Amino acid sequence: MFTKQLIRNIGIIFICLILIIFSSVQLNAQTTKHTEEITIVGSFDPTISNAFKINLNPKVKDDELTLPILNYTLKPIQLSTWFDLNPIKPAAIKGERLAPLFKNFIKAGYGNFDTPYLEFFASNLRSDEYAFGVHLKHHSSAGNIKYYANSAYSDNTAEIFGKKFYKDHTLSGRIIYDQQVNHKYGYSPILFLTDPLPDKLIKQRYQMAGANILYNSNFIETGKVNHSFGLNYYFLKDINQTSEHNVNFMSRFDNTFKFSNLTEEQKLGLVINADYYNYADTLNSENKLLINIKPYLETKLEQYQFYAGINAMAEIDTTSSFHFYPEIKAGVEIIPKSLIASVGITGGFSKNSFNLLRNMNPFINSVIPQTYQNNKFEVYGQIKGKIMQGFDFDITLSNSSIKNMPFFVNDSATKYFNTFEVICDDVNLLHGRATFSFQSKESIKILFKVNYYDYTMDKEFKPWHKPEYDLTLSARFTLLDVIFIRGEIVSYGKSYAKIYEYQFNSSIPLIHYPLIKSWVDLNLGIEYRYNKSLTIFADFNNIGNTSYMKWYNYPVQKFSILGGLSYSF
């Protein structure tokens, strides 16, 4: 039998013969055709020679590798390079379109109780170099408060103001004249038919002329000493020849730097103020100089803030006295940019000036005692922050020890009780204050303020004409950019007055403490902007039509309305 290897060899030989024959046929096809036949007869015995495998193993020549020693030197040759900078064109940013300005603005109206109103503003247009303007105002009323004396009043103001802008500083100033006329109408003429007061005896006129100038720095970069200097002056005179001059100089310096690694940065500052008063009435006169020097240091460490200073004050006239008050405040940012809590202590010394007192109560006597209020200390705690976007709050609680706090008492020197004398007493005052504000873009603005007062008197029985609380809720709404609505609610808590009543044939007066009831005043204002220049307005005051009193025996006007136009050009 054939082996498999033999059969495979025979197959290979057979295939080769077929290929040779096929090639021969193809070659013969290309030449002349032959008819000759050749027959080969013989035996074929194919054989395959033996194969021999190369039996060699690879060998690796193990030669020792020697690292060459390299020697090289660096030649200090500077290769010059150059490149050309092509300016990059800044991206075009389309800014907001500035609202057009008008040089002049006039507002005029008229209301019941014969109440004319006129106000005028004039100023330059938008400028990077300076600002200048003029302001004039008149507002008066016949009063006409039923059952009371002449209650007519008028307010007149004229002022010129301006600013000059420099690279790192701003210079500003103002000149003003103000006249206020009122009548001490706080009595009922029908009770004094046989002895009425003539109009000239109840009329009061305050005239004040003043000027101020301020020069302050506007440095943006740190390391420079920020500074400001100001000078203020006013002259005040009333119808009874009481007068007061005041010259006030103020200066401030501060610099932010880092001299310690304990905190992030430090601000060192100095405040220097000087007040000179000259007062004169028909009975006495006084000159007084008050000097205030306050160095302070302010710093911040992460979420903690610290402020420490000393408020040194000197009172100089024929004799001199000195007062020192700590100025310390520490705060912590509980929630970044949303909630801050702080505590502190402060104090100060100030004059109960004629100008201050007549702004508090315009019906005071022309002859007043010269007193100085000494806030020995005020300890306070404060928390303020943001509840949500546009909704802010500020809550403060303080306790103060005050010497010579002024109060107003109906003057018993005359039987009419229509003027007020000034008395002073030492007080411990607990004061709570809360403010909440909300703003939604320009369409809604709401402000709520409330104050609570708790007086502990030293000599007086009550804090005369001081309410237990006062609150204000004001709001402004914009509808369709043409209608503006303003609303205000004002409320005062109850207070007390002090009346001396002399009996016939007795030198000892009886003292009464009339109650001044709490009250609420509601006011509303509406404006319609007809176009960019013309606006129609109407103000409604004391909508509740209540005859409440802020000062004893001085009821206010009941419901009143004032309407008119304003025009910009």
C-alpha positions as CSV (number, residue, x, y, z in Angstrom):
1,M,0.0,0.0,0.0
2,F,1.1,3.5,-0.7
3,T,2.0,5.8,2.0
4,K,0.4,9.2,2.4
5,Q,3.7,10.9,1.7
6,L,4.1,8.9,-1.6
7,I,0.6,9.8,-2.8
8,R,1.2,13.5,-2.1
9,N,4.5,13.3,-4.1
10,I,2.8,11.6,-7.1
11,G,0.1,14.3,-7.1
12,I,2.7,17.1,-7.3
13,I,4.5,15.4,-10.2
14,F,1.2,15.0,-12.0
15,I,0.2,18.6,-11.7
16,C,3.6,19.7,-13.0
17,L,3.2,17.4,-16.1
18,I,-0.2,19.0,-16.9
19,L,1.3,22.5,-16.6
20,I,4.2,21.5,-19.0
21,I,1.8,20.0,-21.5
22,F,-0.5,23.0,-21.3
23,S,2.5,25.3,-21.9
24,S,3.7,23.3,-24.8
25,V,0.3,23.5,-26.4
26,Q,0.2,27.2,-26.0
27,L,3.7,27.5,-27.5
28,N,2.7,25.3,-30.4
29,A,-0.3,27.5,-31.1
30,Q,2.0,30.4,-31.9
31,T,4.2,28.4,-34.4
32,T,3.6,26.4,-37.6
33,K,1.4,23.5,-36.9
34,H,3.1,20.0,-37.0
35,T,1.4,16.7,-37.5
36,E,4.2,14.5,-36.3
37,E,3.5,12.3,-33.3
38,I,6.2,11.0,-30.9
39,T,5.5,8.3,-28.5
40,I,7.9,7.7,-25.6
41,V,7.7,4.4,-23.8
42,G,9.5,3.9,-20.6
43,S,9.2,3.4,-16.8
44,F,9.1,6.4,-14.3
45,D,10.4,6.1,-10.8
46,P,10.2,9.5,-9.0
47,T,12.4,10.0,-6.0
48,I,12.9,12.9,-3.4
49,S,16.2,13.5,-1.8
50,N,16.5,13.7,1.9
51,A,16.2,17.1,3.7
52,F,18.8,18.2,6.3
53,K,17.9,20.7,9.0
54,I,20.5,23.4,9.9
55,N,21.3,22.7,13.5
56,L,22.9,26.0,14.5
57,N,22.1,28.0,17.7
58,P,22.5,31.8,17.8
59,K,25.3,33.2,19.9
60,V,25.6,36.7,21.5
61,K,29.0,38.2,21.6
62,D,29.5,39.6,25.1
63,D,31.8,42.6,24.5
64,E,32.5,45.1,27.3
65,L,30.9,48.5,26.8
66,T,33.0,51.5,27.5
67,L,31.3,54.9,27.8
68,P,33.3,57.6,26.1
69,I,34.3,60.7,28.1
70,L,32.7,63.8,26.6
71,N,34.2,67.2,26.9
72,Y,32.1,70.3,25.9
73,T,32.1,74.0,26.5
74,L,29.2,76.6,26.3
75,K,29.9,79.6,24.3
76,P,28.1,82.7,25.8
77,I,26.5,83.8,22.6
78,Q,23.2,85.8,22.9
79,L,20.8,85.0,20.1
80,S,18.9,88.0,19.2
81,T,15.2,87.5,18.8
82,W,12.6,89.9,17.5
83,F,8.9,90.0,17.0
84,D,6.4,92.5,15.7
85,L,3.2,93.2,17.8
86,N,0.1,93.7,15.8
87,P,-2.5,95.8,17.7
88,I,-5.5,93.9,18.8
89,K,-8.7,95.6,17.9
90,P,-10.8,96.0,21.0
91,A,-14.2,94.4,21.1
92,A,-17.0,96.8,20.5
93,I,-19.2,97.1,23.6
94,K,-22.5,98.8,23.2
95,G,-23.1,100.9,26.3
96,E,-26.4,101.9,27.7
97,R,-27.9,104.9,26.2
98,L,-27.7,107.9,28.5
99,A,-31.0,109.5,29.4
100,P,-31.4,113.0,28.0
101,L,-31.0,115.9,30.4
102,F,-32.7,119.2,30.6
103,K,-31.2,122.4,31.8
104,N,-34.3,123.7,33.6
105,F,-37.1,122.3,35.7
106,I,-40.1,124.2,37.0
107,K,-42.9,122.9,39.2
108,A,-46.0,124.9,40.1
109,G,-49.2,124.1,41.9
110,Y,-52.1,125.3,44.1
111,G,-54.1,123.8,46.8
112,N,-56.9,124.4,49.3
113,F,-56.3,126.7,52.3
114,D,-54.8,129.1,49.8
115,T,-51.7,127.1,49.3
116,P,-49.4,128.2,46.3
117,Y,-46.4,126.2,45.5
118,L,-43.5,127.1,43.1
119,E,-40.1,125.5,42.6
120,F,-37.4,126.0,40.0
121,F,-34.1,124.2,39.2
122,A,-31.5,125.3,36.6
123,S,-28.2,123.4,36.0
124,N,-25.7,122.7,33.3
125,L,-26.0,119.5,31.2
126,R,-23.8,116.4,31.8
127,S,-20.2,117.3,32.1
128,D,-16.9,115.6,33.2
129,E,-15.5,118.9,34.3
130,Y,-18.0,120.7,36.5
131,A,-21.6,120.9,37.7
132,F,-23.5,124.1,38.5
133,G,-27.0,124.9,39.4
134,V,-29.6,127.2,41.0
135,H,-32.6,126.3,43.1
136,L,-35.6,128.5,44.1
137,K,-38.6,127.5,46.1
138,H,-41.7,129.0,47.6
139,H,-44.4,127.2,49.6
140,S,-47.0,129.0,51.7
141,S,-50.5,128.5,53.1
142,A,-53.1,130.6,54.8
143,G,-53.5,127.8,57.4
144,N,-57.2,128.4,58.3
145,I,-57.2,126.0,61.2
146,K,-60.7,126.3,62.8
147,Y,-61.0,127.7,66.3
148,Y,-57.3,128.7,66.4
149,A,-55.3,131.9,65.8
150,N,-53.7,132.8,62.5
151,S,-51.8,129.7,61.4
152,A,-50.4,131.0,58.1
153,Y,-46.9,129.9,57.1
154,S,-44.4,130.3,54.3
155,D,-41.1,128.7,53.3
156,N,-38.7,130.4,50.9
157,T,-35.4,129.1,49.7
158,A,-32.8,130.3,47.2
159,E,-29.4,128.5,46.7
160,I,-26.6,128.3,44.2
161,F,-24.5,125.1,44.2
162,G,-21.6,123.7,42.1
163,K,-18.8,121.2,41.8
164,K,-15.5,121.1,40.0
165,F,-14.0,117.7,39.1
166,Y,-10.2,117.2,39.1
167,K,-8.2,114.1,38.4
168,D,-8.1,112.9,42.0
169,H,-10.1,115.6,43.8
170,T,-13.5,117.2,43.9
171,L,-14.3,120.8,44.9
172,S,-17.9,121.6,45.8
173,G,-19.7,124.5,47.4
174,R,-23.1,126.0,48.1
175,I,-24.5,129.4,49.0
176,I,-28.0,129.4,50.5
177,Y,-30.7,131.8,51.8
178,D,-33.7,130.4,53.7
179,Q,-36.7,132.2,55.2
180,Q,-39.4,130.5,57.2
181,V,-42.4,132.4,58.5
182,N,-45.0,130.9,60.9
183,H,-47.4,132.0,63.6
184,K,-47.7,130.8,67.1
185,Y,-51.3,129.9,66.7
186,G,-51.6,127.5,69.7
187,Y,-54.5,129.2,71.5
188,S,-58.2,129.8,70.9
189,P,-59.0,133.5,70.3
190,I,-62.6,133.0,71.4
191,L,-61.4,132.4,74.9
192,F,-59.6,135.8,74.9
193,L,-62.1,138.1,73.3
194,T,-61.3,140.9,75.7
195,D,-57.5,140.5,75.4
196,P,-56.7,139.1,72.0
197,L,-53.1,138.8,70.8
198,P,-52.3,141.0,67.8
199,D,-50.9,139.2,64.8
200,K,-47.4,140.9,65.1
201,L,-47.0,139.3,68.5
202,I,-47.6,135.7,67.3
203,K,-45.6,136.1,64.1
204,Q,-42.2,134.5,63.8
205,R,-39.7,134.8,61.0
206,Y,-36.4,132.9,60.8
207,Q,-33.9,134.1,58.2
208,M,-30.7,132.1,57.6
209,A,-27.9,132.8,55.2
210,G,-25.0,130.3,54.8
211,A,-22.3,128.9,52.7
212,N,-20.1,125.8,52.6
213,I,-17.1,124.5,50.7
214,L,-15.7,121.0,50.6
215,Y,-12.5,119.7,49.0
216,N,-12.0,115.9,49.1
217,S,-9.8,113.3,47.4
218,N,-11.0,110.5,45.1
219,F,-8.1,108.1,45.1
220,I,-8.8,104.7,43.7
221,E,-5.4,103.1,44.4
222,T,-4.3,102.2,47.9
223,G,-1.3,103.6,49.6
224,K,-2.3,107.2,49.3
225,V,-3.7,109.3,52.1
226,N,-7.4,110.1,51.5
227,H,-8.3,113.5,52.8
228,S,-11.1,116.0,52.9
229,F,-11.4,119.6,54.2
230,G,-14.7,121.5,54.7
231,L,-15.7,124.9,55.9
232,N,-19.4,125.7,56.8
233,Y,-20.9,129.0,58.0
234,Y,-24.4,130.1,58.7
235,F,-26.0,133.2,60.2
236,L,-29.5,132.8,61.8
237,K,-31.8,135.6,62.9
238,D,-35.4,135.6,64.1
239,I,-38.0,138.4,64.2
240,N,-37.2,139.2,67.8
241,Q,-33.5,139.9,67.1
242,T,-32.2,136.6,68.5
243,S,-29.2,135.7,66.3
244,E,-26.6,132.9,66.0
245,H,-23.4,132.6,64.0
246,N,-21.7,129.2,63.5
247,V,-18.4,128.5,61.8
248,N,-17.6,124.8,61.4
249,F,-14.2,123.5,60.1
250,M,-13.9,119.8,59.5
251,S,-11.1,117.6,58.2
252,R,-10.5,113.9,57.7
253,F,-7.4,111.9,56.9
254,D,-7.1,108.1,56.4
255,N,-4.8,105.7,54.8
256,T,-5.1,101.9,54.1
257,F,-1.9,99.9,54.5
258,K,-0.5,96.7,56.0
259,F,1.9,97.0,58.9
260,S,0.9,93.7,60.5
261,N,0.3,90.2,59.3
262,L,-2.3,89.6,62.0
263,T,-5.1,91.0,59.8
264,E,-5.6,91.5,56.1
265,E,-5.2,95.3,56.0
266,Q,-5.4,98.3,58.4
267,K,-6.8,101.8,58.0
268,L,-5.5,104.5,60.2
269,G,-7.4,107.7,60.3
270,L,-7.8,111.1,62.0
271,V,-10.8,113.4,62.2
272,I,-10.4,117.0,63.4
273,N,-13.5,119.3,63.7
274,A,-13.9,122.7,65.2
275,D,-17.2,124.5,65.9
276,Y,-17.5,128.2,66.9
277,Y,-20.8,129.6,68.1
278,N,-21.8,133.1,68.8
279,Y,-25.3,133.5,70.2
280,A,-27.1,136.7,71.3
281,D,-30.7,137.5,72.3
282,T,-32.3,140.5,74.1
283,L,-31.0,139.3,77.5
284,N,-27.7,137.5,77.1
285,S,-25.0,136.4,74.7
286,E,-22.3,133.7,74.5
287,N,-19.3,132.7,72.6
288,K,-18.1,129.1,72.5
289,L,-15.5,127.0,70.7
290,L,-15.8,123.2,70.5
291,I,-12.8,121.2,69.2
292,N,-13.1,117.5,68.4
293,I,-10.0,115.3,67.7
294,K,-10.6,111.6,66.9
295,P,-7.8,109.2,65.9
296,Y,-9.0,105.7,64.9
297,L,-7.8,102.4,63.6
298,E,-9.9,100.1,61.4
299,T,-9.0,96.6,60.4
300,K,-10.5,93.4,59.0
301,L,-9.6,89.7,59.6
302,E,-11.5,87.4,57.3
303,Q,-15.1,87.8,58.3
304,Y,-14.3,89.9,61.4
305,Q,-14.2,93.7,61.5
306,F,-12.8,96.0,64.2
307,Y,-12.8,99.7,64.8
308,A,-11.1,101.5,67.7
309,G,-10.7,105.1,68.4
310,I,-10.8,107.9,71.0
311,N,-13.1,110.9,70.7
312,A,-11.4,113.8,72.5
313,M,-13.4,117.0,72.8
314,A,-12.6,120.4,74.3
315,E,-15.1,123.1,75.3
316,I,-13.4,126.5,75.3
317,D,-14.8,129.9,76.4
318,T,-13.8,131.9,79.5
319,T,-12.9,128.5,81.0
320,S,-12.1,125.2,79.3
321,S,-13.2,121.6,79.9
322,F,-12.3,118.4,78.2
323,H,-14.3,115.2,77.5
324,F,-13.1,111.8,76.3
325,Y,-15.3,109.1,74.8
326,P,-14.4,105.6,73.6
327,E,-15.2,104.7,70.0
328,I,-15.1,100.9,69.7
329,K,-17.0,98.6,67.3
330,A,-16.6,94.9,66.5
331,G,-18.5,93.1,63.8
332,V,-18.7,89.7,62.2
333,E,-20.0,88.7,58.8
334,I,-22.2,85.7,59.7
335,I,-23.4,85.1,56.1
336,P,-21.1,86.6,53.4
337,K,-22.7,89.7,52.0
338,S,-26.0,88.8,53.6
339,L,-25.8,89.1,57.4
340,I,-23.6,91.2,59.6
341,A,-23.8,91.6,63.4
342,S,-21.9,94.2,65.4
343,V,-21.6,95.7,68.8
344,G,-20.1,98.9,69.9
345,I,-19.8,101.9,72.3
346,T,-19.6,105.6,71.5
347,G,-20.3,109.0,72.9
348,G,-20.0,112.7,72.2
349,F,-20.6,116.3,73.2
350,S,-22.7,118.9,71.2
351,K,-24.4,122.2,71.6
352,N,-28.2,122.6,71.8
353,S,-28.0,125.4,69.3
354,F,-30.7,127.9,68.4
355,N,-30.7,126.5,64.9
356,L,-31.1,122.9,66.1
357,L,-33.9,123.7,68.5
358,R,-36.0,125.8,66.1
359,N,-35.8,123.0,63.5
360,M,-37.1,120.6,66.1
361,N,-39.9,123.0,67.3
362,P,-40.5,126.3,65.3
363,F,-42.7,127.7,68.1
364,I,-40.0,128.0,70.8
365,N,-39.3,131.3,72.6
366,S,-36.7,133.6,71.2
367,V,-34.8,133.6,74.5
368,I,-33.5,130.2,75.3
369,P,-30.9,128.9,77.8
370,Q,-27.4,128.0,76.4
371,T,-27.0,124.3,77.1
372,Y,-24.8,121.5,75.8
373,Q,-25.8,117.8,75.5
374,N,-23.3,115.3,76.8
375,N,-23.8,111.8,75.5
376,K,-21.7,110.1,78.2
377,F,-21.9,106.7,76.5
378,E,-24.1,104.8,74.1
379,V,-23.8,101.0,74.0
380,Y,-25.4,99.4,71.0
381,G,-25.9,96.2,69.1
382,Q,-26.7,96.0,65.4
383,I,-27.7,93.3,62.9
384,K,-28.2,94.1,59.2
385,G,-28.2,92.2,56.0
386,K,-30.1,91.1,53.0
387,I,-33.1,88.7,53.1
388,M,-33.3,88.3,49.4
389,Q,-32.3,90.3,46.3
390,G,-33.5,93.9,46.8
391,F,-34.8,93.2,50.4
392,D,-32.5,94.7,53.0
393,F,-32.9,95.2,56.8
394,D,-31.2,97.0,59.6
395,I,-32.0,96.5,63.3
396,T,-30.3,98.4,66.2
397,L,-30.8,98.4,69.9
398,S,-29.0,100.9,72.1
399,N,-28.8,102.2,75.6
400,S,-27.6,105.7,76.3
401,S,-26.8,107.9,79.2
402,I,-27.4,111.5,78.2
403,K,-26.9,114.7,80.2
404,N,-28.9,117.9,79.3
405,M,-31.3,116.4,76.8
406,P,-33.6,119.2,75.6
407,F,-37.4,119.0,76.1
408,F,-40.2,121.5,75.2
409,V,-42.7,122.7,77.7
410,N,-45.6,125.2,77.1
411,D,-44.5,128.5,78.5
412,S,-46.6,129.5,81.5
413,A,-45.2,133.1,81.6
414,T,-48.3,134.2,79.6
415,K,-51.8,133.0,79.8
416,Y,-52.0,132.0,76.2
417,F,-49.5,129.0,76.5
418,N,-48.8,129.4,72.8
419,T,-45.0,129.3,73.0
420,F,-42.5,126.7,74.3
421,E,-39.6,127.1,76.6
422,V,-36.6,124.7,76.6
423,I,-35.8,122.7,79.7
424,C,-33.1,120.0,80.0
425,D,-32.9,116.8,82.0
426,D,-30.6,113.9,82.4
427,V,-31.9,110.7,80.7
428,N,-31.2,107.1,80.3
429,L,-32.6,106.2,76.9
430,L,-33.4,102.7,75.6
431,H,-33.8,103.0,71.8
432,G,-34.8,100.3,69.3
433,R,-34.8,101.0,65.6
434,A,-35.7,98.8,62.7
435,T,-35.5,99.6,59.0
436,F,-36.7,97.4,56.1
437,S,-36.4,98.3,52.5
438,F,-37.5,96.6,49.3
439,Q,-36.8,97.6,45.7
440,S,-37.7,95.8,42.5
441,K,-35.7,97.5,39.7
442,E,-37.4,101.0,39.4
443,S,-41.0,99.9,39.5
444,I,-41.4,99.3,43.2
445,K,-39.7,100.9,46.2
446,I,-40.9,100.3,49.7
447,L,-39.4,101.6,53.0
448,F,-40.5,100.8,56.5
449,K,-38.9,102.5,59.6
450,V,-40.0,102.1,63.2
451,N,-38.4,103.6,66.4
452,Y,-39.2,102.7,70.0
453,Y,-38.2,104.9,72.9
454,D,-38.1,104.2,76.7
455,Y,-37.0,107.2,78.7
456,T,-35.9,107.1,82.4
457,M,-35.9,110.7,83.6
458,D,-33.8,112.2,86.4
459,K,-35.9,115.2,87.5
460,E,-38.9,115.5,85.1
461,F,-41.9,113.3,85.4
462,K,-42.2,112.6,81.7
463,P,-40.2,113.1,78.5
464,W,-42.3,116.0,77.4
465,H,-43.6,115.8,73.8
466,K,-41.5,112.7,73.1
467,P,-43.6,109.9,71.7
468,E,-43.3,106.3,72.7
469,Y,-42.7,105.3,69.1
470,D,-42.8,106.6,65.6
471,L,-43.1,104.7,62.4
472,T,-43.1,105.5,58.7
473,L,-44.2,103.3,55.8
474,S,-43.5,104.8,52.4
475,A,-43.8,103.3,48.9
476,R,-43.4,104.3,45.3
477,F,-44.9,102.4,42.3
478,T,-44.3,103.0,38.6
479,L,-46.9,101.9,36.1
480,L,-46.2,101.7,32.4
481,D,-43.3,104.3,32.9
482,V,-45.8,107.1,32.8
483,I,-47.8,106.9,36.1
484,F,-46.0,107.3,39.5
485,I,-47.8,106.7,42.7
486,R,-46.3,107.7,46.1
487,G,-47.9,106.6,49.4
488,E,-46.8,107.4,53.0
489,I,-48.2,106.4,56.4
490,V,-46.8,108.2,59.4
491,S,-47.7,107.4,63.0
492,Y,-46.6,108.7,66.4
493,G,-47.3,107.1,69.8
494,K,-48.8,109.0,72.7
495,S,-46.8,111.7,74.5
496,Y,-47.3,114.1,77.4
497,A,-47.2,117.9,77.8
498,K,-46.6,119.9,80.9
499,I,-48.8,122.9,81.8
500,Y,-48.4,125.3,84.8
501,E,-51.7,126.9,85.8
502,Y,-51.6,129.7,88.4
503,Q,-54.7,130.1,90.6
504,F,-56.0,133.5,91.7
505,N,-54.2,134.8,94.8
506,S,-51.8,131.9,94.8
507,S,-48.1,131.9,93.8
508,I,-47.9,128.1,93.6
509,P,-49.0,126.8,90.3
510,L,-51.0,123.6,89.6
511,I,-49.2,121.3,87.2
512,H,-51.2,119.4,84.6
513,Y,-49.9,116.6,82.3
514,P,-52.2,116.6,79.3
515,L,-52.1,113.5,77.1
516,I,-51.3,114.0,73.5
517,K,-53.0,111.0,71.8
518,S,-51.3,108.8,69.3
519,W,-52.1,109.6,65.6
520,V,-51.8,108.3,62.1
521,D,-51.3,110.5,59.0
522,L,-51.9,109.1,55.5
523,N,-50.6,110.9,52.4
524,L,-50.8,110.0,48.7
525,G,-49.2,111.5,45.6
526,I,-49.9,110.7,41.9
527,E,-48.0,111.9,38.9
528,Y,-48.8,111.4,35.2
529,R,-46.0,111.9,32.8
530,Y,-47.7,113.2,29.7
531,N,-44.3,113.3,27.8
532,K,-40.7,113.6,28.7
533,S,-41.1,117.3,29.5
534,L,-44.6,117.7,31.0
535,T,-46.0,116.0,34.1
536,I,-49.3,116.5,36.0
537,F,-49.3,115.9,39.7
538,A,-51.7,115.8,42.7
539,D,-50.8,115.4,46.4
540,F,-53.4,114.4,49.0
541,N,-52.3,115.1,52.6
542,N,-53.9,113.9,55.8
543,I,-56.4,111.7,54.0
544,G,-57.9,110.6,57.3
545,N,-58.9,114.2,57.9
546,T,-57.8,114.1,61.5
547,S,-56.8,117.1,63.6
548,Y,-54.0,115.5,65.5
549,M,-51.3,117.3,67.5
550,K,-47.6,116.9,67.5
551,W,-47.2,119.9,69.9
552,Y,-49.7,120.5,72.6
553,N,-52.5,122.9,71.5
554,Y,-51.1,122.9,67.9
555,P,-53.5,120.9,65.7
556,V,-52.4,120.4,62.1
557,Q,-54.4,121.2,59.0
558,K,-57.0,118.6,58.1
559,F,-57.4,117.0,54.6
560,S,-55.6,119.1,51.9
561,I,-54.9,118.7,48.2
562,L,-52.2,120.3,46.1
563,G,-52.2,119.9,42.3
564,G,-50.3,121.3,39.5
565,L,-47.8,120.8,36.6
566,S,-44.1,120.3,36.2
567,Y,-42.2,121.1,33.0
568,S,-38.6,120.3,32.0
569,F,-36.9,122.3,29.2
